[in-house]
Every structure is written in C-alpha cells, then in structure tokens.
Amino acid sequence: MTERTVYAENEEIRYVAEKKKIRNIYLRVRSDGTVYVTAPYRVSGEFLDAFVKERIGFIRSARDRIQKEKEKNILLQPLRDGDVF
C-alpha cells in the first residue's frame, strides 16, 4: 500500500493505493473521509492519479454525505454538561 497525493480543482486529495490480483479499479470513501483505491498490479501510479482526479465530484459528494450523517447522528456529537437527549 502506498499513500499518494493529487491536486484537482485547487484541492489536495490524499489517497491510499493498494495493488491486488484483481481485474477492476475500485474507489472507496471510508466513513472517516479517507479515499482508498484498489487496482490491478499492471495499473501505473499516474493512471491512478488521473482516475482519482476524474472522480473528484464523487469524492466530494461522498464526503459531504458522510459529514451530514455525522451531524445528524446525535450520539456521535460530544456532550456538554447539562445536555439532555
């Protein structure tokens, strides 16, 4: 596994790339907002960078969705003295 960084639309995107014995490229945005890409051994790092850049819209929308879910879930928010739920 290697950590890579790409710059797309004035935004830095860091992602973890893992090469496996598979046929397709998979991009996941995990629940903590990190981007994880798995790819076949034959795919170059430059191709993966371009792949991530192409999917900047998907990454942003997934991160926004994750953030909204975290804000909605009251149990994940820190409690203060006197809070009632």
LUMROGU-823711 format. One record per atom (N, C-alpha, C): residue in one letter; residue number from 1; y, z, x; atom name. Coordinates in Angstrom, 1 decimal. Layout:
# LUMROGU-823711
<site><aa>a</aa><i>NUM</i><v>Y</v><w>Z</w><u>X</u><at>CA</at></site>
...
END
This chain:
# LUMROGU-823711
<site><aa>m</aa><i>1</i><v>-1.2</v><w>0.0</w><u>0.8</u><at>N</at></site>
<site><aa>m</aa><i>1</i><v>0.0</v><w>0.0</w><u>0.0</u><at>CA</at></site>
<site><aa>m</aa><i>1</i><v>1.2</v><w>0.0</w><u>0.9</u><at>C</at></site>
<site><aa>t</aa><i>2</i><v>2.2</v><w>-0.8</w><u>0.5</u><at>N</at></site>
<site><aa>t</aa><i>2</i><v>3.5</v><w>-0.8</w><u>1.2</u><at>CA</at></site>
<site><aa>t</aa><i>2</i><v>4.6</v><w>-0.7</w><u>0.2</u><at>C</at></site>
<site><aa>e</aa><i>3</i><v>5.7</v><w>-0.1</w><u>0.7</u><at>N</at></site>
<site><aa>e</aa><i>3</i><v>6.9</v><w>0.0</w><u>-0.1</u><at>CA</at></site>
<site><aa>e</aa><i>3</i><v>7.8</v><w>-1.1</w><u>0.3</u><at>C</at></site>
<site><aa>r</aa><i>4</i><v>8.3</v><w>-1.8</w><u>-0.7</u><at>N</at></site>
<site><aa>r</aa><i>4</i><v>9.2</v><w>-2.9</w><u>-0.4</u><at>CA</at></site>
<site><aa>r</aa><i>4</i><v>10.5</v><w>-2.8</w><u>-1.2</u><at>C</at></site>
<site><aa>t</aa><i>5</i><v>11.6</v><w>-3.4</w><u>-0.8</u><at>N</at></site>
<site><aa>t</aa><i>5</i><v>12.8</v><w>-3.4</w><u>-1.5</u><at>CA</at></site>
<site><aa>t</aa><i>5</i><v>13.4</v><w>-4.8</w><u>-1.7</u><at>C</at></site>
<site><aa>v</aa><i>6</i><v>13.9</v><w>-5.1</w><u>-2.9</u><at>N</at></site>
<site><aa>v</aa><i>6</i><v>14.5</v><w>-6.3</w><u>-3.2</u><at>CA</at></site>
<site><aa>v</aa><i>6</i><v>15.9</v><w>-6.0</w><u>-3.8</u><at>C</at></site>
<site><aa>y</aa><i>7</i><v>16.8</v><w>-7.0</w><u>-3.6</u><at>N</at></site>
<site><aa>y</aa><i>7</i><v>18.1</v><w>-6.9</w><u>-4.2</u><at>CA</at></site>
<site><aa>y</aa><i>7</i><v>18.3</v><w>-8.0</w><u>-5.2</u><at>C</at></site>
<site><aa>a</aa><i>8</i><v>18.5</v><w>-7.6</w><u>-6.5</u><at>N</at></site>
<site><aa>a</aa><i>8</i><v>18.7</v><w>-8.6</w><u>-7.5</u><at>CA</at></site>
<site><aa>a</aa><i>8</i><v>19.9</v><w>-8.2</w><u>-8.4</u><at>C</at></site>
<site><aa>e</aa><i>9</i><v>20.8</v><w>-9.1</w><u>-8.7</u><at>N</at></site>
<site><aa>e</aa><i>9</i><v>21.9</v><w>-8.8</w><u>-9.6</u><at>CA</at></site>
<site><aa>e</aa><i>9</i><v>22.6</v><w>-7.5</w><u>-9.2</u><at>C</at></site>
<site><aa>n</aa><i>10</i><v>23.0</v><w>-7.3</w><u>-8.0</u><at>N</at></site>
<site><aa>n</aa><i>10</i><v>23.7</v><w>-6.1</w><u>-7.5</u><at>CA</at></site>
<site><aa>n</aa><i>10</i><v>22.9</v><w>-4.8</w><u>-7.7</u><at>C</at></site>
<site><aa>e</aa><i>11</i><v>21.6</v><w>-4.9</w><u>-7.7</u><at>N</at></site>
<site><aa>e</aa><i>11</i><v>20.8</v><w>-3.7</w><u>-7.9</u><at>CA</at></site>
<site><aa>e</aa><i>11</i><v>19.7</v><w>-3.7</w><u>-6.9</u><at>C</at></site>
<site><aa>e</aa><i>12</i><v>19.5</v><w>-2.5</w><u>-6.3</u><at>N</at></site>
<site><aa>e</aa><i>12</i><v>18.3</v><w>-2.4</w><u>-5.4</u><at>CA</at></site>
<site><aa>e</aa><i>12</i><v>17.1</v><w>-2.0</w><u>-6.2</u><at>C</at></site>
<site><aa>i</aa><i>13</i><v>16.0</v><w>-2.7</w><u>-6.0</u><at>N</at></site>
<site><aa>i</aa><i>13</i><v>14.8</v><w>-2.3</w><u>-6.6</u><at>CA</at></site>
<site><aa>i</aa><i>13</i><v>13.7</v><w>-2.0</w><u>-5.6</u><at>C</at></site>
<site><aa>r</aa><i>14</i><v>13.2</v><w>-0.8</w><u>-5.6</u><at>N</at></site>
<site><aa>r</aa><i>14</i><v>12.1</v><w>-0.5</w><u>-4.7</u><at>CA</at></site>
<site><aa>r</aa><i>14</i><v>10.8</v><w>-0.5</w><u>-5.4</u><at>C</at></site>
<site><aa>y</aa><i>15</i><v>9.8</v><w>-1.0</w><u>-4.8</u><at>N</at></site>
<site><aa>y</aa><i>15</i><v>8.5</v><w>-1.1</w><u>-5.5</u><at>CA</at></site>
<site><aa>y</aa><i>15</i><v>7.4</v><w>-0.9</w><u>-4.5</u><at>C</at></site>
<site><aa>v</aa><i>16</i><v>6.3</v><w>-0.5</w><u>-5.0</u><at>N</at></site>
<site><aa>v</aa><i>16</i><v>5.1</v><w>-0.3</w><u>-4.2</u><at>CA</at></site>
<site><aa>v</aa><i>16</i><v>4.2</v><w>-1.5</w><u>-4.4</u><at>C</at></site>
<site><aa>a</aa><i>17</i><v>3.8</v><w>-2.1</w><u>-3.4</u><at>N</at></site>
<site><aa>a</aa><i>17</i><v>2.9</v><w>-3.3</w><u>-3.5</u><at>CA</at></site>
<site><aa>a</aa><i>17</i><v>1.5</v><w>-2.9</w><u>-2.9</u><at>C</at></site>
<site><aa>e</aa><i>18</i><v>0.5</v><w>-3.2</w><u>-3.7</u><at>N</at></site>
<site><aa>e</aa><i>18</i><v>-0.9</v><w>-3.0</w><u>-3.3</u><at>CA</at></site>
<site><aa>e</aa><i>18</i><v>-1.6</v><w>-4.2</w><u>-3.4</u><at>C</at></site>
<site><aa>k</aa><i>19</i><v>-2.4</v><w>-4.6</w><u>-2.4</u><at>N</at></site>
<site><aa>k</aa><i>19</i><v>-3.2</v><w>-5.8</w><u>-2.5</u><at>CA</at></site>
<site><aa>k</aa><i>19</i><v>-4.6</v><w>-5.4</w><u>-2.7</u><at>C</at></site>
<site><aa>k</aa><i>20</i><v>-5.3</v><w>-6.1</w><u>-3.6</u><at>N</at></site>
<site><aa>k</aa><i>20</i><v>-6.6</v><w>-5.8</w><u>-4.0</u><at>CA</at></site>
<site><aa>k</aa><i>20</i><v>-7.4</v><w>-7.1</w><u>-4.2</u><at>C</at></site>
<site><aa>k</aa><i>21</i><v>-8.7</v><w>-6.9</w><u>-4.4</u><at>N</at></site>
<site><aa>k</aa><i>21</i><v>-9.6</v><w>-8.1</w><u>-4.7</u><at>CA</at></site>
<site><aa>k</aa><i>21</i><v>-9.5</v><w>-8.4</w><u>-6.2</u><at>C</at></site>
<site><aa>i</aa><i>22</i><v>-8.4</v><w>-9.0</w><u>-6.6</u><at>N</at></site>
<site><aa>i</aa><i>22</i><v>-8.1</v><w>-9.3</w><u>-8.0</u><at>CA</at></site>
<site><aa>i</aa><i>22</i><v>-7.6</v><w>-10.8</w><u>-8.0</u><at>C</at></site>
<site><aa>r</aa><i>23</i><v>-7.4</v><w>-11.3</w><u>-9.2</u><at>N</at></site>
<site><aa>r</aa><i>23</i><v>-7.0</v><w>-12.7</w><u>-9.4</u><at>CA</at></site>
<site><aa>r</aa><i>23</i><v>-5.6</v><w>-12.8</w><u>-9.8</u><at>C</at></site>
<site><aa>n</aa><i>24</i><v>-5.0</v><w>-11.8</w><u>-10.4</u><at>N</at></site>
<site><aa>n</aa><i>24</i><v>-3.6</v><w>-11.9</w><u>-11.0</u><at>CA</at></site>
<site><aa>n</aa><i>24</i><v>-2.7</v><w>-10.9</w><u>-10.4</u><at>C</at></site>
<site><aa>i</aa><i>25</i><v>-1.4</v><w>-11.1</w><u>-10.6</u><at>N</at></site>
<site><aa>i</aa><i>25</i><v>-0.4</v><w>-10.2</w><u>-10.2</u><at>CA</at></site>
<site><aa>i</aa><i>25</i><v>0.0</v><w>-9.3</w><u>-11.4</u><at>C</at></site>
<site><aa>y</aa><i>26</i><v>0.0</v><w>-8.0</w><u>-11.2</u><at>N</at></site>
<site><aa>y</aa><i>26</i><v>0.4</v><w>-7.1</w><u>-12.2</u><at>CA</at></site>
<site><aa>y</aa><i>26</i><v>1.6</v><w>-6.3</w><u>-11.8</u><at>C</at></site>
<site><aa>l</aa><i>27</i><v>2.5</v><w>-6.1</w><u>-12.7</u><at>N</at></site>
<site><aa>l</aa><i>27</i><v>3.7</v><w>-5.3</w><u>-12.5</u><at>CA</at></site>
<site><aa>l</aa><i>27</i><v>3.8</v><w>-4.2</w><u>-13.5</u><at>C</at></site>
<site><aa>r</aa><i>28</i><v>3.9</v><w>-3.0</w><u>-13.1</u><at>N</at></site>
<site><aa>r</aa><i>28</i><v>4.0</v><w>-1.8</w><u>-14.0</u><at>CA</at></site>
<site><aa>r</aa><i>28</i><v>5.2</v><w>-1.0</w><u>-13.6</u><at>C</at></site>
<site><aa>v</aa><i>29</i><v>5.8</v><w>-0.5</w><u>-14.7</u><at>N</at></site>
<site><aa>v</aa><i>29</i><v>6.9</v><w>0.5</w><u>-14.5</u><at>CA</at></site>
<site><aa>v</aa><i>29</i><v>6.3</v><w>1.8</w><u>-15.0</u><at>C</at></site>
<site><aa>r</aa><i>30</i><v>6.1</v><w>2.7</w><u>-14.1</u><at>N</at></site>
<site><aa>r</aa><i>30</i><v>5.5</v><w>4.0</w><u>-14.4</u><at>CA</at></site>
<site><aa>r</aa><i>30</i><v>6.4</v><w>4.9</w><u>-15.1</u><at>C</at></site>
<site><aa>s</aa><i>31</i><v>5.9</v><w>6.0</w><u>-15.7</u><at>N</at></site>
<site><aa>s</aa><i>31</i><v>6.7</v><w>6.9</w><u>-16.5</u><at>CA</at></site>
<site><aa>s</aa><i>31</i><v>7.8</v><w>7.6</w><u>-15.8</u><at>C</at></site>
<site><aa>d</aa><i>32</i><v>7.8</v><w>7.6</w><u>-14.4</u><at>N</at></site>
<site><aa>d</aa><i>32</i><v>8.9</v><w>8.2</w><u>-13.7</u><at>CA</at></site>
<site><aa>d</aa><i>32</i><v>9.9</v><w>7.1</w><u>-13.3</u><at>C</at></site>
<site><aa>g</aa><i>33</i><v>9.7</v><w>5.8</w><u>-13.7</u><at>N</at></site>
<site><aa>g</aa><i>33</i><v>10.6</v><w>4.8</w><u>-13.4</u><at>CA</at></site>
<site><aa>g</aa><i>33</i><v>10.3</v><w>3.9</w><u>-12.2</u><at>C</at></site>
<site><aa>t</aa><i>34</i><v>9.3</v><w>4.3</w><u>-11.4</u><at>N</at></site>
<site><aa>t</aa><i>34</i><v>8.9</v><w>3.6</w><u>-10.2</u><at>CA</at></site>
<site><aa>t</aa><i>34</i><v>8.2</v><w>2.3</w><u>-10.6</u><at>C</at></site>
<site><aa>v</aa><i>35</i><v>8.4</v><w>1.3</w><u>-9.8</u><at>N</at></site>
<site><aa>v</aa><i>35</i><v>7.8</v><w>0.0</w><u>-10.0</u><at>CA</at></site>
<site><aa>v</aa><i>35</i><v>6.6</v><w>-0.2</w><u>-9.1</u><at>C</at></site>
<site><aa>y</aa><i>36</i><v>5.5</v><w>-0.6</w><u>-9.7</u><at>N</at></site>
<site><aa>y</aa><i>36</i><v>4.2</v><w>-0.7</w><u>-8.9</u><at>CA</at></site>
<site><aa>y</aa><i>36</i><v>3.6</v><w>-2.1</w><u>-9.2</u><at>C</at></site>
<site><aa>v</aa><i>37</i><v>3.3</v><w>-2.8</w><u>-8.1</u><at>N</at></site>
<site><aa>v</aa><i>37</i><v>2.8</v><w>-4.2</w><u>-8.2</u><at>CA</at></site>
<site><aa>v</aa><i>37</i><v>1.5</v><w>-4.3</w><u>-7.5</u><at>C</at></site>
<site><aa>t</aa><i>38</i><v>0.5</v><w>-4.8</w><u>-8.2</u><at>N</at></site>
<site><aa>t</aa><i>38</i><v>-0.8</v><w>-5.1</w><u>-7.5</u><at>CA</at></site>
<site><aa>t</aa><i>38</i><v>-1.0</v><w>-6.6</w><u>-7.5</u><at>C</at></site>
<site><aa>a</aa><i>39</i><v>-1.5</v><w>-7.1</w><u>-6.4</u><at>N</at></site>
<site><aa>a</aa><i>39</i><v>-1.7</v><w>-8.6</w><u>-6.2</u><at>CA</at></site>
<site><aa>a</aa><i>39</i><v>-2.9</v><w>-8.9</w><u>-5.4</u><at>C</at></site>
<site><aa>p</aa><i>40</i><v>-3.4</v><w>-10.1</w><u>-5.5</u><at>N</at></site>
<site><aa>p</aa><i>40</i><v>-4.5</v><w>-10.6</w><u>-4.6</u><at>CA</at></site>
<site><aa>p</aa><i>40</i><v>-4.1</v><w>-10.6</w><u>-3.2</u><at>C</at></site>
<site><aa>y</aa><i>41</i><v>-5.1</v><w>-10.5</w><u>-2.3</u><at>N</at></site>
<site><aa>y</aa><i>41</i><v>-4.8</v><w>-10.5</w><u>-0.8</u><at>CA</at></site>
<site><aa>y</aa><i>41</i><v>-4.0</v><w>-11.7</w><u>-0.4</u><at>C</at></site>
<site><aa>r</aa><i>42</i><v>-4.3</v><w>-12.8</w><u>-1.0</u><at>N</at></site>
<site><aa>r</aa><i>42</i><v>-3.7</v><w>-14.1</w><u>-0.5</u><at>CA</at></site>
<site><aa>r</aa><i>42</i><v>-2.2</v><w>-14.2</w><u>-0.8</u><at>C</at></site>
<site><aa>v</aa><i>43</i><v>-1.6</v><w>-13.3</w><u>-1.6</u><at>N</at></site>
<site><aa>v</aa><i>43</i><v>-0.2</v><w>-13.5</w><u>-2.0</u><at>CA</at></site>
<site><aa>v</aa><i>43</i><v>0.7</v><w>-12.8</w><u>-0.9</u><at>C</at></site>
<site><aa>s</aa><i>44</i><v>1.7</v><w>-13.6</w><u>-0.5</u><at>N</at></site>
<site><aa>s</aa><i>44</i><v>2.6</v><w>-13.1</w><u>0.5</u><at>CA</at></site>
<site><aa>s</aa><i>44</i><v>3.6</v><w>-12.1</w><u>0.0</u><at>C</at></site>
<site><aa>g</aa><i>45</i><v>4.2</v><w>-11.3</w><u>0.9</u><at>N</at></site>
<site><aa>g</aa><i>45</i><v>5.3</v><w>-10.4</w><u>0.5</u><at>CA</at></site>
<site><aa>g</aa><i>45</i><v>6.5</v><w>-11.1</w><u>0.0</u><at>C</at></site>
<site><aa>e</aa><i>46</i><v>6.8</v><w>-12.2</w><u>0.5</u><at>N</at></site>
<site><aa>e</aa><i>46</i><v>8.0</v><w>-13.0</w><u>0.0</u><at>CA</at></site>
<site><aa>e</aa><i>46</i><v>7.8</v><w>-13.4</w><u>-1.5</u><at>C</at></site>
<site><aa>f</aa><i>47</i><v>6.6</v><w>-13.8</w><u>-1.8</u><at>N</at></site>
<site><aa>f</aa><i>47</i><v>6.2</v><w>-14.2</w><u>-3.1</u><at>CA</at></site>
<site><aa>f</aa><i>47</i><v>6.4</v><w>-13.0</w><u>-4.1</u><at>C</at></site>
<site><aa>l</aa><i>48</i><v>5.9</v><w>-11.9</w><u>-3.6</u><at>N</at></site>
<site><aa>l</aa><i>48</i><v>6.0</v><w>-10.7</w><u>-4.5</u><at>CA</at></site>
<site><aa>l</aa><i>48</i><v>7.5</v><w>-10.3</w><u>-4.7</u><at>C</at></site>
<site><aa>d</aa><i>49</i><v>8.3</v><w>-10.4</w><u>-3.6</u><at>N</at></site>
<site><aa>d</aa><i>49</i><v>9.7</v><w>-10.1</w><u>-3.8</u><at>CA</at></site>
<site><aa>d</aa><i>49</i><v>10.3</v><w>-11.0</w><u>-4.9</u><at>C</at></site>
<site><aa>a</aa><i>50</i><v>10.0</v><w>-12.3</w><u>-4.8</u><at>N</at></site>
<site><aa>a</aa><i>50</i><v>10.5</v><w>-13.3</w><u>-5.8</u><at>CA</at></site>
<site><aa>a</aa><i>50</i><v>10.0</v><w>-12.9</w><u>-7.2</u><at>C</at></site>
<site><aa>f</aa><i>51</i><v>8.7</v><w>-12.5</w><u>-7.3</u><at>N</at></site>
<site><aa>f</aa><i>51</i><v>8.1</v><w>-12.1</w><u>-8.6</u><at>CA</at></site>
<site><aa>f</aa><i>51</i><v>8.9</v><w>-11.0</w><u>-9.2</u><at>C</at></site>
<site><aa>v</aa><i>52</i><v>9.2</v><w>-10.0</w><u>-8.4</u><at>N</at></site>
<site><aa>v</aa><i>52</i><v>9.9</v><w>-8.8</w><u>-8.9</u><at>CA</at></site>
<site><aa>v</aa><i>52</i><v>11.3</v><w>-9.2</w><u>-9.3</u><at>C</at></site>
<site><aa>k</aa><i>53</i><v>12.0</v><w>-10.0</w><u>-8.5</u><at>N</at></site>
<site><aa>k</aa><i>53</i><v>13.4</v><w>-10.5</w><u>-8.9</u><at>CA</at></site>
<site><aa>k</aa><i>53</i><v>13.4</v><w>-11.2</w><u>-10.2</u><at>C</at></site>
<site><aa>e</aa><i>54</i><v>12.4</v><w>-12.0</w><u>-10.4</u><at>N</at></site>
<site><aa>e</aa><i>54</i><v>12.3</v><w>-12.8</w><u>-11.7</u><at>CA</at></site>
<site><aa>e</aa><i>54</i><v>12.2</v><w>-11.9</w><u>-12.9</u><at>C</at></site>
<site><aa>r</aa><i>55</i><v>11.6</v><w>-10.7</w><u>-12.7</u><at>N</at></site>
<site><aa>r</aa><i>55</i><v>11.3</v><w>-9.8</w><u>-13.8</u><at>CA</at></site>
<site><aa>r</aa><i>55</i><v>12.2</v><w>-8.6</w><u>-13.9</u><at>C</at></site>
<site><aa>i</aa><i>56</i><v>13.4</v><w>-8.8</w><u>-13.4</u><at>N</at></site>
<site><aa>i</aa><i>56</i><v>14.4</v><w>-7.7</w><u>-13.3</u><at>CA</at></site>
<site><aa>i</aa><i>56</i><v>14.8</v><w>-7.3</w><u>-14.8</u><at>C</at></site>
<site><aa>g</aa><i>57</i><v>14.8</v><w>-8.2</w><u>-15.7</u><at>N</at></site>
<site><aa>g</aa><i>57</i><v>15.1</v><w>-7.9</w><u>-17.1</u><at>CA</at></site>
<site><aa>g</aa><i>57</i><v>14.0</v><w>-7.0</w><u>-17.7</u><at>C</at></site>
<site><aa>f</aa><i>58</i><v>12.8</v><w>-7.3</w><u>-17.4</u><at>N</at></site>
<site><aa>f</aa><i>58</i><v>11.7</v><w>-6.4</w><u>-17.9</u><at>CA</at></site>
<site><aa>f</aa><i>58</i><v>11.7</v><w>-5.0</w><u>-17.3</u><at>C</at></site>
<site><aa>i</aa><i>59</i><v>12.0</v><w>-5.0</w><u>-16.0</u><at>N</at></site>
<site><aa>i</aa><i>59</i><v>12.1</v><w>-3.7</w><u>-15.3</u><at>CA</at></site>
<site><aa>i</aa><i>59</i><v>13.2</v><w>-2.8</w><u>-15.9</u><at>C</at></site>
<site><aa>r</aa><i>60</i><v>14.4</v><w>-3.4</w><u>-16.1</u><at>N</at></site>
<site><aa>r</aa><i>60</i><v>15.5</v><w>-2.7</w><u>-16.7</u><at>CA</at></site>
<site><aa>r</aa><i>60</i><v>15.2</v><w>-2.2</w><u>-18.1</u><at>C</at></site>
<site><aa>s</aa><i>61</i><v>14.6</v><w>-3.1</w><u>-18.9</u><at>N</at></site>
<site><aa>s</aa><i>61</i><v>14.3</v><w>-2.6</w><u>-20.3</u><at>CA</at></site>
<site><aa>s</aa><i>61</i><v>13.2</v><w>-1.5</w><u>-20.3</u><at>C</at></site>
<site><aa>a</aa><i>62</i><v>12.2</v><w>-1.6</w><u>-19.5</u><at>N</at></site>
<site><aa>a</aa><i>62</i><v>11.2</v><w>-0.6</w><u>-19.4</u><at>CA</at></site>
<site><aa>a</aa><i>62</i><v>11.8</v><w>0.7</w><u>-18.9</u><at>C</at></site>
<site><aa>r</aa><i>63</i><v>12.7</v><w>0.7</w><u>-18.0</u><at>N</at></site>
<site><aa>r</aa><i>63</i><v>13.3</v><w>1.9</w><u>-17.5</u><at>CA</at></site>
<site><aa>r</aa><i>63</i><v>14.2</v><w>2.5</w><u>-18.6</u><at>C</at></site>
<site><aa>d</aa><i>64</i><v>14.9</v><w>1.7</w><u>-19.3</u><at>N</at></site>
<site><aa>d</aa><i>64</i><v>15.8</v><w>2.2</w><u>-20.4</u><at>CA</at></site>
<site><aa>d</aa><i>64</i><v>14.9</v><w>2.8</w><u>-21.5</u><at>C</at></site>
<site><aa>r</aa><i>65</i><v>13.8</v><w>2.2</w><u>-21.8</u><at>N</at></site>
<site><aa>r</aa><i>65</i><v>12.9</v><w>2.7</w><u>-22.9</u><at>CA</at></site>
<site><aa>r</aa><i>65</i><v>12.3</v><w>4.1</w><u>-22.4</u><at>C</at></site>
<site><aa>i</aa><i>66</i><v>12.0</v><w>4.2</w><u>-21.2</u><at>N</at></site>
<site><aa>i</aa><i>66</i><v>11.4</v><w>5.4</w><u>-20.6</u><at>CA</at></site>
<site><aa>i</aa><i>66</i><v>12.5</v><w>6.5</w><u>-20.7</u><at>C</at></site>
<site><aa>q</aa><i>67</i><v>13.7</v><w>6.2</w><u>-20.4</u><at>N</at></site>
<site><aa>q</aa><i>67</i><v>14.8</v><w>7.2</w><u>-20.4</u><at>CA</at></site>
<site><aa>q</aa><i>67</i><v>15.1</v><w>7.6</w><u>-21.8</u><at>C</at></site>
<site><aa>k</aa><i>68</i><v>15.1</v><w>6.7</w><u>-22.8</u><at>N</at></site>
<site><aa>k</aa><i>68</i><v>15.3</v><w>7.1</w><u>-24.2</u><at>CA</at></site>
<site><aa>k</aa><i>68</i><v>14.2</v><w>8.0</w><u>-24.7</u><at>C</at></site>
<site><aa>e</aa><i>69</i><v>12.9</v><w>7.7</w><u>-24.3</u><at>N</at></site>
<site><aa>e</aa><i>69</i><v>11.8</v><w>8.5</w><u>-24.7</u><at>CA</at></site>
<site><aa>e</aa><i>69</i><v>12.0</v><w>9.9</w><u>-24.1</u><at>C</at></site>
<site><aa>k</aa><i>70</i><v>12.4</v><w>10.0</w><u>-22.9</u><at>N</at></site>
<site><aa>k</aa><i>70</i><v>12.6</v><w>11.4</w><u>-22.3</u><at>CA</at></site>
<site><aa>k</aa><i>70</i><v>13.7</v><w>12.1</w><u>-23.0</u><at>C</at></site>
<site><aa>e</aa><i>71</i><v>14.8</v><w>11.4</w><u>-23.4</u><at>N</at></site>
<site><aa>e</aa><i>71</i><v>15.9</v><w>12.1</w><u>-24.1</u><at>CA</at></site>
<site><aa>e</aa><i>71</i><v>15.5</v><w>12.6</w><u>-25.5</u><at>C</at></site>
<site><aa>k</aa><i>72</i><v>14.6</v><w>11.8</w><u>-26.1</u><at>N</at></site>
<site><aa>k</aa><i>72</i><v>14.1</v><w>12.1</w><u>-27.4</u><at>CA</at></site>
<site><aa>k</aa><i>72</i><v>13.2</v><w>13.3</w><u>-27.4</u><at>C</at></site>
<site><aa>n</aa><i>73</i><v>12.4</v><w>13.4</w><u>-26.4</u><at>N</at></site>
<site><aa>n</aa><i>73</i><v>11.4</v><w>14.5</w><u>-26.3</u><at>CA</at></site>
<site><aa>n</aa><i>73</i><v>12.0</v><w>15.8</w><u>-25.9</u><at>C</at></site>
<site><aa>i</aa><i>74</i><v>12.3</v><w>16.7</w><u>-26.8</u><at>N</at></site>
<site><aa>i</aa><i>74</i><v>13.0</v><w>17.9</w><u>-26.6</u><at>CA</at></site>
<site><aa>i</aa><i>74</i><v>12.2</v><w>18.8</w><u>-25.6</u><at>C</at></site>
<site><aa>l</aa><i>75</i><v>10.9</v><w>18.7</w><u>-25.6</u><at>N</at></site>
<site><aa>l</aa><i>75</i><v>10.1</v><w>19.6</w><u>-24.7</u><at>CA</at></site>
<site><aa>l</aa><i>75</i><v>10.3</v><w>19.3</w><u>-23.3</u><at>C</at></site>
<site><aa>l</aa><i>76</i><v>10.7</v><w>18.1</w><u>-23.0</u><at>N</at></site>
<site><aa>l</aa><i>76</i><v>10.9</v><w>17.7</w><u>-21.6</u><at>CA</at></site>
<site><aa>l</aa><i>76</i><v>12.3</v><w>18.1</w><u>-21.1</u><at>C</at></site>
<site><aa>q</aa><i>77</i><v>13.2</v><w>18.5</w><u>-22.0</u><at>N</at></site>
<site><aa>q</aa><i>77</i><v>14.6</v><w>18.9</w><u>-21.6</u><at>CA</at></site>
<site><aa>q</aa><i>77</i><v>14.6</v><w>20.3</w><u>-21.2</u><at>C</at></site>
<site><aa>p</aa><i>78</i><v>15.3</v><w>20.7</w><u>-20.1</u><at>N</at></site>
<site><aa>p</aa><i>78</i><v>15.4</v><w>22.1</w><u>-19.7</u><at>CA</at></site>
<site><aa>p</aa><i>78</i><v>16.0</v><w>22.9</w><u>-20.8</u><at>C</at></site>
<site><aa>l</aa><i>79</i><v>15.5</v><w>24.1</w><u>-21.0</u><at>N</at></site>
<site><aa>l</aa><i>79</i><v>16.0</v><w>25.1</w><u>-22.0</u><at>CA</at></site>
<site><aa>l</aa><i>79</i><v>17.0</v><w>26.0</w><u>-21.3</u><at>C</at></site>
<site><aa>r</aa><i>80</i><v>18.0</v><w>26.4</w><u>-22.1</u><at>N</at></site>
<site><aa>r</aa><i>80</i><v>19.0</v><w>27.3</w><u>-21.6</u><at>CA</at></site>
<site><aa>r</aa><i>80</i><v>18.9</v><w>28.6</w><u>-22.4</u><at>C</at></site>
<site><aa>d</aa><i>81</i><v>19.5</v><w>29.7</w><u>-21.9</u><at>N</at></site>
<site><aa>d</aa><i>81</i><v>19.5</v><w>30.9</w><u>-22.6</u><at>CA</at></site>
<site><aa>d</aa><i>81</i><v>20.0</v><w>30.8</w><u>-24.0</u><at>C</at></site>
<site><aa>g</aa><i>82</i><v>19.3</v><w>31.3</w><u>-25.0</u><at>N</at></site>
<site><aa>g</aa><i>82</i><v>19.8</v><w>31.3</w><u>-26.4</u><at>CA</at></site>
<site><aa>g</aa><i>82</i><v>19.4</v><w>30.0</w><u>-27.1</u><at>C</at></site>
<site><aa>d</aa><i>83</i><v>18.7</v><w>29.0</w><u>-26.5</u><at>N</at></site>
<site><aa>d</aa><i>83</i><v>18.3</v><w>27.8</w><u>-27.2</u><at>CA</at></site>
<site><aa>d</aa><i>83</i><v>17.2</v><w>28.2</w><u>-28.2</u><at>C</at></site>
<site><aa>v</aa><i>84</i><v>17.3</v><w>27.6</w><u>-29.3</u><at>N</at></site>
<site><aa>v</aa><i>84</i><v>16.3</v><w>27.7</w><u>-30.4</u><at>CA</at></site>
<site><aa>v</aa><i>84</i><v>15.7</v><w>26.4</w><u>-30.7</u><at>C</at></site>
<site><aa>f</aa><i>85</i><v>14.4</v><w>26.3</w><u>-30.8</u><at>N</at></site>
<site><aa>f</aa><i>85</i><v>13.8</v><w>25.0</w><u>-31.2</u><at>CA</at></site>
<site><aa>f</aa><i>85</i><v>12.7</v><w>25.2</w><u>-32.2</u><at>C</at></site>
END
